[in-house]
Amino acid sequence: MRYKSKPQDSKFLADPAESFVPKTKVQSSSMIKTDNKEEARFQFNIELLCSPEEVIRYNLKSFFLASTEEEKCANRHWTESLNVDNNTITLTTTVLIDEPKALHYQIPGSESSTIQNEDLKPVRIGNTSHTESFIPIKPSIQIGQRLGWPTEGYFYHFIDDELENEYKILGDNKWAFSITESTNELLKDDLVSKQTMTTILLPYKKNNKEVDRQHLLYKKEKLTNYQWDNEVNADWLDKYACLLNINDIVSARTEPIVNNKLNENNIHIVKAGDSLSKIANEHGSTLNDILDLNPHYKSNPNVISIGDEVVVQANQEETDQPNSHICQLDPKTNQRESWGKIAAKYGLAAKKLLELNSHYNDDPTC
């Protein structure tokens, strides 16, 4: 099973747009006032290991700090800043009271949260340090030599051998998924929300400590509650699920893109992590163009095999070759087709057609 660290176009968990405020549209954190006009003296920072484009594209906006007895209102407004490494984003919200907070990531259309981190301490205004880091990934599966995104089944995400979320794949040849109401105590069939996604938000650090024991499991059929109660444990996960190396996932984001040089026949050799969409993007093409050049993938474009040869553009020499045409007799006149009539079929002038067939120059009527 393989997990790609850079997600592609999809919808992700989303909060209302007002929960995320670009930095250019708000005052600096130290100047933000609350409804009671009290000036904030503290802030809370979250690190996202992704680009600004991914923050927008995948709507990574639903974080909020829950209200407390001292600070009644939940903090939902975040400013965004690109870190100096150009590979990570810091989201910042202001805090009035220096007290432990609970960080949530809310599922749209529900009261549930996928992430609930407790006892988190804010920092002074202007302090850019953070304790919580997250990274979005797009999971795929590999069976033998075959690699792709499944269009049926379930993903299970475990942290420290306990279920974080169960994701149900949509089916009907769609590989997006939704979160179910399953918990570590009981598996359920109902969906928390109809919102779909193609990425899973992994915690990289909690309270400034790396979350190093995380598993992802793919099952074509949903686990039963009997299996859950009697089979699923730490040893079972190590045997059947994928133990994530979170540092490898983080490092993969900054690895240079390997250019796949085309051979003389304009063929891309499929490598681990490839998809037809990714191949098309690498070579300045579109998925539809790739499918037209490789029609054998049209029945299931989500599944390709390592080592496959994918044609990414037509051979220029072939496209420059003129089409041949077999002259026909007109059944009405019993006369052979004229140069003009043949040329019109191919969008050419009769003179150009004759130039392409120079051996007829001496006697075009031949």
N, C-alpha and C positions, 0 to 999 in steps of 0.2 A: 504494500500500500504506500502511495506517495502523496505528499502534501505540498502544494505549491504556495510559496509565500507571497506572491504578488497576484491579487485578485484581478479579475477582468470585469467587463460590464455586467452589472446586476443591480437589483435592489437589495438594500440591507435594512436592518432595523433602523427606524427613523422616529425622531421626536418632532414636534412642530418646529417650523423654521425659526421661530423666535427663541428657541433654546440655544441657538448657536449664532453668535454675533461676531462678524469679521472685525478684526482689530481696527481697521481703517474707519469703522462706523461708530466706534464708541470712544469715550474718554479713556485716559490711562487708568489702570486699576486703582491707583491711589486717590483718584478724584471721583470715583463712582459713589453716588449717594443712595441710600435706601429711602423708603417711603417716609421714615421718621427723620430724615435729613442727617442721620448719624453717619459719620465718615468711616469707611471700612479701613481697618488697620492690618488685616490679615488676608491671605489668599490660599487657595489650594490648587495644585498643579497636577496634571495627568500627562504622561508621555504616550504618544501614539507612534508606533514604528511603521509609518507609511508617509506618502507624499501628500501635499495639500490637495492635489487632484483627487486622490483616493478618499480623503476626508469628505469631499463634496460628492464624489461619485457613489460612494457606498454609505453616505448619510451617517457617518459616525458621530452622531450629535446627541444621543439620548442619555448621556451621563447626567446625574444630578446628585447633589449632597442633600440627604434627607433633613427635614426640619427637626429641631430638638426643643426641649422645654425652654432653653435660653434663647435660641434663635428660631423663631416661629416659622419663617418662610424657607421653603426649599430653594437651594441655589441651582438654577438651571441655565443661567446666561454665562457663556464661555467666550473668552477672547482666544484668538489663535495666533501662534507665532512659530515661524519656521526656525528650527535650531541650526547652529552653525555647520553641522554635518550635512545639511540639506537632505537628510534621509529620515528625519523624525520631526514630529510636531508636538508642541506643548499647548495644551488647553488649560486656561486659567479662569477661575471664578473667585470673586471676592468673598470674604468671610468677616462678620462683625465680631464674633466672640471666639477667643482662643480656647477651643474645647474639642474633644474627640467627635469625629463626624462619621457617618455611614455613607459610602459611595454606592450608587445604584446605576444599573444600565437598564432602562425600562423598555419593555416590549410594547410596541405601539398597539393601540386598540385594546389594552388590558391593564390591569393593575399590577401585573407580575414583572419581576426583574430577572435578568439572566445573570447578573453579577451583583453581589452584595458584600462589600468589604467593610468591616467594622473597625471602630477605634482608630481612625486615621487623623493625624494631627495636621492642622494648617501651619503655614509659615508666615513670617512677616511680609508685608507688602514689599515687592521688589525682589524677593528671594525666589530664584528660579528652580530651586531643588524640587524633586518630586519623589514620591515613594511608590506610585502605581504606574505600571507600564503595560501596554497591550499591543498585540500585533494581529491584524486580520490575515487569515489564510483561506485558500480555496482548496478543499480536499478532492483528490481523485483516487482511483483505485487501480491496481495493477494485478492481473491474474496471468501468470506465465509471462508471455511477451506482450500481452495486450494492456494498453493504458488508456484510461478515459474517465469521463464522469458518468456515474451510474444514473439510470433513469428510473430506477425503482429501488426500494429498500429503505434502510435507516442508517444514520450516523449516530454514534454515541460518544460524548465527550466526558472523560473522567478526569478529576483532579484528586490526587492522593487517594485513588481507588474508590472514590465516591462519584456518583453520577452528577455532572453539572447540567447537562441538557441532552435530550433525545431529539433528533431532527428527522422528520419524515420527508422523504423525497416525493415530489409531486406525482411522478408517473406520467403516462401518456407521452412518452418520449421527451419529457422535460426533466432536467437535472437540478432545478432549484429545490429548495426544501423549506419547511416551516417547523417551528418548535412545538413539541407536544407538551401536555400537562404532566408528563411523567416526572417523578421525583426519585430520590434514592430509596425511598420507602415503598413506592408503588408505581408500576408502569401503567400509563393510561393511554387511551386512543385519541381523546379530544385534543384539538389544537389550542394553544394559548392565544394565537392570533392567526388570521389568514395572511398576514404579511409574509412574503417569501424572501429568501436570501440565497446567495451562493457562496458566502464567506462565513467563517466562524471566527469570533473574536477571542483569541487566546490571551490569558493573562501571562505576561512575561515576568513581571515582578509584583509582589504584594508586600506592603510594608517594607519595601526596599530589599526584599529577598526573592531570589529567582524561584519560580514555581517549576521545579525540575521533574516532578512526577506527574506527567499528563499522558493520557492514552486517548487515541481515537480508534473507534471500532466501526467497521462497516458490516452490516448484516442484510442479506437480501430479504429475509423474513424478520419480522419484529420479534425480539426476545419475549418469551413468555414469563409470566410472573413466577411460574415454577422454576424455570431456569434462573431467574433473578434471585430467588430465595435459596436455591440449592446448589448453584454452580458458579455464579459470578462472584469472584473474589480476587485478591491480589495476584495469586498464582495463575488463575484463569486468564486474567487480563494480560499478564506477561506472555502467556502462550498464544492467545488468539487476537489480541489487539496490538496496535502500533504504539510503542512507547516513544513519545516525541523527544527528540533532542532539540530543546528550545534554542540553544545557542547556535546550532547549525541552521535553524530556521531564520534566526536573526541575521547571521552572517550571509545567508543566501541573498538577502536584500541588497547588499553592497557588492556582490560579486559581479565582475564585468560580464556583459552579454556576449556569449560566444557566437560569432558570426558563422553561419553555416554556408560555406562557399558552394555555389552551384557547380555541378560538373557541366561538361559541354552540351549535355542534353537538357539543361535547365531543370534538374531534378534535385529536390531536397530530401536528404536521408533523415527519417524520423529518429529523434533521440529522446531520452527520458525527459518528461516534462513538456513535450510538444503537444499541441492540439492543432487542428486545421485552422482555427481562427488565429492562433498565435503565428503559425507558419505564414498565413496570408498577410498578417500585419508586418512580419519581418521583411517580407519581400514586396511591400508596397502594393499588395493585391487585396481582394475581398474574398470572403468565404464562398460566395456564389461563383466567383471566377475559378477558385480552386476546385469546387465541386464540378463545374463544367469541364475542367481539364482532367478530372479524376472521377468520372461518373460512378465508379464502383463504391464510392463512399456515400453516395446520396441516400442510401437506405438507412444508414446509421452514422452520421458525420461525427458523433461524439466519441466513437471508438476507433482508434488507430493502433498500429503495432510498431514497436521499436524496430528499426531497420527497414520499415516500409519506404518505398520510393514514391515521392509525391511530386508530380509535375507542377511547377509553379508559374510557368509561362510557356507559351507555344514557341517551338523552335523557329527562330526568325527566318532561317533559310527555307523552311517549309512554307511559312506564311507568304514569303516572297515568290514562291513558285506559282505560275499562272495555272488556273484551272483548265482542265481539258474539256472539250465539248464534242460530242458526237453529232454530226449534222444529221438532221431529220428531213424527211420529205413532208411538205405541206399536203395533208390529205385532200384539201379542196382544190389545189392547183396542180398537184403532183409535181411541184417544183421544189428544188432544194432550198433550204433556209438561206436568206441573204446575209451578207456581212452586217448590215445595219440591224437586222432583227436579232442576230446572235449577240452583237455588241450590246444591244439594249437590255438583254437578259442579265448582263453582268455589270451594268452601269458604265459602260465604256463607249467611246466614240468609235465609229467604224474604222477610222484611220488608225487609232491606237491599237485596235484589235489586229489590224493587218500588220502593224509594226511588230506585234508579238508573234506573228506567224510569217516572218520575212521570206520563207521559202515559197510563199504564194505571190511575191511581188511581181514576178514576170507575168503571171496570168491569174489575177484574183478570181476569175470566173471558173477556174479549173475545179 
